[in-house]
């Protein structure tokens, strides 16, 4: 059966009027269709060029709030160093005894030559009651005595070591080969010149010099050394040994 175009147009117009006359409550509700999502070519069907539609899955994005901090290296300040006064203990031998001073060396050994020379804390000192003295009665020989004590020093600091000393020769000194020397460890800080040899009677003279402590500081040994050759009745004495920071 064939229909003409005009008859089809007439039918469509009648159907439109019929639909408009139907109450709203009897009409089919509007459908909520899912949104259309366009995908990349990889999601397209290879059998057709149509666009696929689907409901996208929700995506959760996580944001990190962790803060990364680079470690900081702190250099601790060097503690200040304070010398404990007095640096040398029993510096004037006023205890009447030697400690904390000790006999570091004796040449020759006193126990074999005690009848020829002696050393001890005796009276009288430099403007005081006591001093360390040594008497040598040996002739035509070498004599050396060294006393010392350990002290504490601050790092990289300049100090002055000084002492009161006397040297006598008993009038028998053709060569004047005798010395009084001050050391810190193996560093000779001062040596008494020939002019220090006077008397008797005893003439006290100050002897001293400066030195610099090591970078580490710590302990050092202060030494007083007496040396003589070819002498008779030579005497030495030391008192008021002092170390102070400059």
Secondary structure, 3 states (H helix, E strand, C coil): CCCCHHHHHHHHHHHHHHHHCCCHHHCCCCCCCCCCCCCCHHHCCCCCCCCCCCCCCCCCCCCCCCCCCCCCCCCCCCCCCCCCCCCCCCCCCCCCCCCCCEEEEEECCHHHHCCCEEEEEECCCCCCCCEEEEEECCCCCEEEEEEEEEEEECCCCEEEEEEEEEEECCCCCCCCCEEEEEEECCEEEEECCHHHECCCCCCCEEEEEEEECCCCCEEEEEEEEEEEECCCCEEEEEEEEEEEEC
